[in-house]
Amino acid sequence: MSRQTYIIDRLEDNGWTVLEREDGQTFNVPSDWLPEEAQDGHVLTLEAEVSGKESRLHVALGEEETKRRREAAKARWDSLPKGPEGDIEL
């Protein structure tokens, strides 16, 4: 079985979902292939199982990995320097 991790980049209105690999490459899959609760930013694990002439694709949400990545992104955001508060005159 081969296993890959992807991030849901976005859910399109046309029934397709854009997935992004760790190397930044993106591709589209039918949204029906994903778990119902899948949303932008979720981590997915895809496992391909090939047995003779038959192939199966197992898709699972990586809830712990999604949570870890969101917390890391928030920490990076919070660590950015803050600009001046209040109104700015141009």
MIDOSE-1310 file (N, C-alpha, C; in nm, 2 decimals, decimal comma, always signed):
residues 90
msrq	+0,08/-0,12/+0,00/+0,00/+0,00/+0,00/+0,09/+0,12/+0,00; +0,06/+0,22/-0,08/+0,13/+0,34/-0,08/+0,05/+0,45/-0,01; +0,12/+0,53/+0,07/+0,05/+0,63/+0,15/+0,10/+0,77/+0,12; +0,01/+0,87/+0,10/+0,05/+1,01/+0,07/-0,03/+1,10/+0,16
tyii	+0,02/+1,21/+0,20/-0,05/+1,31/+0,27/-0,07/+1,43/+0,19; -0,19/+1,49/+0,19/-0,23/+1,61/+0,12/-0,31/+1,70/+0,20; -0,31/+1,83/+0,16/-0,39/+1,93/+0,23/-0,50/+1,97/+0,13; -0,62/+1,99/+0,18/-0,73/+2,04/+0,10/-0,71/+2,19/+0,08
drle	-0,67/+2,23/-0,04/-0,65/+2,37/-0,07/-0,78/+2,44/-0,08; -0,87/+2,39/-0,15/-1,01/+2,45/-0,16/-1,11/+2,35/-0,22; -1,23/+2,37/-0,18/-1,35/+2,30/-0,24/-1,41/+2,39/-0,34; -1,42/+2,34/-0,46/-1,47/+2,42/-0,57/-1,62/+2,40/-0,58
dngw	-1,70/+2,50/-0,64/-1,84/+2,49/-0,65/-1,88/+2,39/-0,76; -1,79/+2,34/-0,84/-1,83/+2,26/-0,95/-1,81/+2,11/-0,92; -1,80/+2,07/-0,79/-1,79/+1,93/-0,75/-1,65/+1,88/-0,74; -1,55/+1,97/-0,76/-1,41/+1,92/-0,75/-1,35/+1,98/-0,63
tvle	-1,24/+1,92/-0,58/-1,16/+1,97/-0,47/-1,02/+1,97/-0,52; -0,95/+2,08/-0,48/-0,81/+2,10/-0,51/-0,73/+2,05/-0,39; -0,64/+1,95/-0,41/-0,55/+1,90/-0,31/-0,41/+1,95/-0,34; -0,33/+1,97/-0,23/-0,19/+2,01/-0,25/-0,10/+1,91/-0,18
redg	+0,00/+1,87/-0,25/+0,10/+1,78/-0,19/+0,20/+1,86/-0,11; +0,28/+1,79/-0,04/+0,39/+1,85/+0,05/+0,48/+1,94/-0,04; +0,50/+1,90/-0,16/+0,60/+1,97/-0,25/+0,53/+2,09/-0,32; +0,40/+2,12/-0,29/+0,33/+2,23/-0,35/+0,25/+2,20/-0,47
qtfn	+0,27/+2,09/-0,53/+0,20/+2,05/-0,65/+0,05/+2,03/-0,62; -0,04/+2,08/-0,70/-0,18/+2,06/-0,68/-0,25/+1,98/-0,79; -0,36/+1,92/-0,75/-0,44/+1,85/-0,85/-0,58/+1,84/-0,80; -0,67/+1,81/-0,89/-0,82/+1,81/-0,86/-0,86/+1,66/-0,85
vpsd	-0,95/+1,64/-0,75/-1,02/+1,51/-0,74/-1,17/+1,54/-0,72; -1,26/+1,45/-0,75/-1,40/+1,47/-0,73/-1,43/+1,49/-0,58; -1,51/+1,59/-0,54/-1,54/+1,61/-0,40/-1,61/+1,49/-0,34; -1,68/+1,41/-0,42/-1,75/+1,29/-0,37/-1,65/+1,19/-0,31
wlpe	-1,52/+1,20/-0,34/-1,42/+1,10/-0,30/-1,39/+1,13/-0,15; -1,42/+1,25/-0,10/-1,37/+1,29/+0,03/-1,48/+1,27/+0,14; -1,43/+1,26/+0,26/-1,53/+1,24/+0,37/-1,62/+1,37/+0,37; -1,74/+1,35/+0,41/-1,84/+1,46/+0,41/-1,80/+1,58/+0,49
eaqd	-1,73/+1,56/+0,60/-1,69/+1,67/+0,69/-1,56/+1,74/+0,64; -1,50/+1,70/+0,53/-1,38/+1,76/+0,48/-1,40/+1,91/+0,45; -1,30/+1,99/+0,49/-1,30/+2,14/+0,47/-1,17/+2,19/+0,42; -1,16/+2,31/+0,38/-1,04/+2,37/+0,34/-0,94/+2,36/+0,46
ghvl	-0,81/+2,33/+0,42/-0,71/+2,32/+0,53/-0,70/+2,19/+0,60; -0,79/+2,10/+0,58/-0,78/+1,97/+0,64/-0,67/+1,89/+0,58; -0,60/+1,81/+0,66/-0,50/+1,71/+0,61/-0,57/+1,58/+0,58; -0,54/+1,53/+0,46/-0,59/+1,40/+0,42/-0,48/+1,30/+0,40
tlea	-0,51/+1,18/+0,44/-0,42/+1,07/+0,41/-0,48/+0,98/+0,30; -0,41/+0,96/+0,19/-0,46/+0,87/+0,08/-0,38/+0,75/+0,07; -0,44/+0,64/+0,08/-0,37/+0,51/+0,06/-0,42/+0,44/-0,06; -0,33/+0,40/-0,15/-0,37/+0,32/-0,27/-0,34/+0,18/-0,24
evsg	-0,44/+0,09/-0,27/-0,42/-0,05/-0,25/-0,44/-0,12/-0,39; -0,34/-0,18/-0,44/-0,35/-0,25/-0,57/-0,34/-0,40/-0,54; -0,44/-0,47/-0,60/-0,44/-0,62/-0,58/-0,48/-0,68/-0,72; -0,38/-0,72/-0,79/-0,41/-0,78/-0,93/-0,47/-0,67/-1,02
kesr	-0,59/-0,69/-1,07/-0,65/-0,59/-1,16/-0,74/-0,49/-1,08; -0,75/-0,51/-0,95/-0,83/-0,42/-0,87/-0,75/-0,32/-0,79; -0,80/-0,20/-0,79/-0,74/-0,09/-0,71/-0,84/-0,02/-0,62; -0,80/+0,01/-0,50/-0,88/+0,09/-0,41/-0,81/+0,21/-0,35
lhva	-0,88/+0,31/-0,33/-0,83/+0,43/-0,27/-0,90/+0,46/-0,14; -0,82/+0,46/-0,03/-0,87/+0,49/+0,10/-0,84/+0,63/+0,14; -0,94/+0,71/+0,17/-0,92/+0,85/+0,21/-0,96/+0,87/+0,35; -0,87/+0,93/+0,43/-0,90/+0,95/+0,58/-0,86/+1,10/+0,62
lgee	-0,94/+1,16/+0,70/-0,90/+1,29/+0,76/-0,80/+1,27/+0,86; -0,69/+1,35/+0,86/-0,59/+1,35/+0,96/-0,62/+1,46/+1,07; -0,71/+1,43/+1,15/-0,76/+1,53/+1,25/-0,65/+1,58/+1,34; -0,57/+1,50/+1,39/-0,46/+1,54/+1,48/-0,36/+1,63/+1,40
etkr	-0,32/+1,58/+1,28/-0,23/+1,66/+1,20/-0,29/+1,79/+1,16; -0,42/+1,80/+1,13/-0,48/+1,92/+1,09/-0,48/+2,02/+1,21; -0,51/+1,97/+1,33/-0,50/+2,05/+1,45/-0,36/+2,10/+1,48; -0,26/+2,02/+1,46/-0,12/+2,06/+1,49/-0,08/+2,17/+1,39
rrea	-0,12/+2,15/+1,26/-0,08/+2,25/+1,16/-0,15/+2,38/+1,18; -0,28/+2,38/+1,22/-0,35/+2,50/+1,25/-0,29/+2,58/+1,37; -0,26/+2,50/+1,47/-0,19/+2,57/+1,59/-0,06/+2,63/+1,55; +0,02/+2,56/+1,47/+0,15/+2,61/+1,43/+0,13/+2,74/+1,35
akar	+0,03/+2,74/+1,26/+0,01/+2,86/+1,17/-0,04/+2,97/+1,26; -0,12/+2,95/+1,36/-0,17/+3,06/+1,45/-0,05/+3,11/+1,53; +0,04/+3,02/+1,58/+0,16/+3,07/+1,65/+0,25/+3,16/+1,56; +0,27/+3,12/+1,44/+0,35/+3,20/+1,34/+0,28/+3,33/+1,32
wdsl	+0,15/+3,34/+1,30/+0,07/+3,46/+1,28/+0,08/+3,55/+1,41; +0,07/+3,49/+1,52/+0,08/+3,57/+1,65/+0,21/+3,63/+1,67; +0,32/+3,56/+1,62/+0,46/+3,61/+1,64/+0,50/+3,72/+1,54; +0,41/+3,75/+1,44/+0,45/+3,85/+1,34/+0,44/+3,99/+1,41
pkgp	+0,53/+4,08/+1,37/+0,52/+4,22/+1,43/+0,39/+4,28/+1,40; +0,34/+4,36/+1,50/+0,21/+4,42/+1,48/+0,23/+4,57/+1,44; +0,15/+4,61/+1,35/+0,16/+4,75/+1,30/+0,10/+4,85/+1,40; +0,09/+4,98/+1,36/+0,03/+5,08/+1,45/-0,12/+5,05/+1,46
egdi	-0,17/+5,09/+1,58/-0,31/+5,08/+1,60/-0,38/+5,21/+1,57; -0,51/+5,21/+1,54/-0,58/+5,33/+1,52/-0,59/+5,37/+1,37; -0,64/+5,49/+1,35/-0,65/+5,53/+1,21/-0,52/+5,57/+1,15; -0,50/+5,55/+1,02/-0,38/+5,59/+0,95/-0,42/+5,70/+0,85
el	-0,35/+5,81/+0,85/-0,38/+5,91/+0,75/-0,28/+5,90/+0,64; -0,33/+5,91/+0,52/-0,25/+5,90/+0,40/-0,24/+6,03/+0,33
